[in-house]
Amino acid sequence: MREKLRSLVAEMVRGGVPLDMACREFERTFVEEVLAAHDGNHSAAARELGIHRNTLSKKLEEPPSRLRRVSLAS
């Protein structure tokens, strides 16, 4: 898993993705995966993430990063 992450990070660095955008995208993807693993149950996902359910909802309300909009358009 670490090697896959290193490869992804290297690709992002070569693509000029700034650190703050990479962190936002990682967090968003991680949260979405945990939520999917709990079949959309916000309370269970928040518990696994160690955050309050309201915090999870706020994170999901944030607009997607520019990186996501660009990669989805491709």
N, C-alpha and C positions, 0 to 999 in steps of 0.2 A: 504494500500500500504506500509506503514511504517513497518508493521509486516512482510510482504513478504520480504522486503529488509533486515530486521534484520535476518530473517531465512537464507537467501542467504549468508549474511556476516558471520554468525556463521558457516555455512557449509564450506565456504572458509577458515576461520580461522582454523577449525578442519583439513582441508586438507593441511594446511601449505602454503597457497597462500600468497606471500609477498604483502605488501600494494601497491607498485608501479605497480605490475602486475594486481592487482585487479582494480586499478584506470584506467589503460590503457584499460582493458577489458570493464569496465563500460562505459567509454567514447566512445569506438568503437561501442558498442552495441547501446548506446543512439543515436549516429550519424546515424547509419544504420537505426534505427527505424524512426527517423525524415525524413531521405531521402526516405524511403519507403512510409511514410505518404504523401509525396509530389510526389509520382509516379516517383521517380528518378530525379526530377527537382533540380539540384544543387543550383541554384540561390534562389529558394523558401526555400529550406532546410537551406541554409546558413543564410538567412534573419531571419528565426525562431530561429536558434541557436545563432544569434547575432555575427556571424563571417563573414569574407570575403569569397567569393566563392573560391578563390585560397587556402585559409587556409583549407577549407573543402576538396578540392581535395588532398592536401598534407596529411591530416589526413587519407584519404581513401587509399592513396598509401602506408602508413606504413604497414609493414608485420604484420600479426596477432600475438598476444602474444603466448607464449609457452602454456599458459593455454588453449587457443582456439584450438591449434593444438592437444593437448592431449585429450581434451574433444570431439573433432570431430572424433578422431581416435577410441574412445571407442564405 
